[in-house]
Amino acid sequence: MPPPEQMYCAQQIKIPPDLPDILKQFTKSAIRTQPPDILAWSSAYFTALSNGDNLPVKKRLEASVSGLTPGLLDMVLMQFHGYEVVETKVLKKKWAEMGLPTEELKNILTLGRFNDTVDMMHFIAVGSSHLCEGNITEAMKVACKVLTKDPDGGANGIPFETFKKLYGFLAGIRGENAKSRVESVLEYLKEQASRQDGMVMPRNFINQQCPKLS
């Protein structure tokens, strides 16, 4: 027969003083992040918390959708904060640990023609394009939203040189071979950026005066 269940009184149960706040922050993070795989993400969350690493948490709540989102893309970027280039196998491992959709990562890596290493700015560009089904203009809007340091509701500005790197890479891999088009876009935006502390905002490249991005 199994031993009788042991009973405890309230005085015998000691709750660690930090536990309520840890669980509160975890719950808030899970609700904000809406991870596709809650168990895998939870493991990644507490591992990062234990190691003092960047937590795999979205900056803001997004509309509930299945699969990758701009917020999750930003979350991935924050896991590699300070790294311009990472090994593909390391990115795959981190992606899996956070419970993100494997097939979507495969599609991004294929589209970006990444091999053993991944340039994280190029990864954000291709990930944004993936979210926008190849529409370069919409992809650049997403990239600006992911990379901007502006507060929520701001202009979503990014440095001109960052825009140039992202747009040039996307135009190249998507077969936008009209070199004159890319040059015209960058010439126009460089002029705009010179009046905006070197920053480019989505309103600049969706302006009717700006040459079409694609």
PyMOL commands that set and color helices and strands:
alter all, ss='L'
color gray80, all
select helices_A, chain A and resi 10-12+19-33+38-51+70-79+88-97+102-111+120-131+136-147+160-173+179-194+202-205
alter helices_A, ss='H'
color red, helices_A
select strands_A, chain A and resi 85-87+117-119+158-159+199-200
alter strands_A, ss='S'
color yellow, strands_A
deselect
rebuild
show_as cartoon
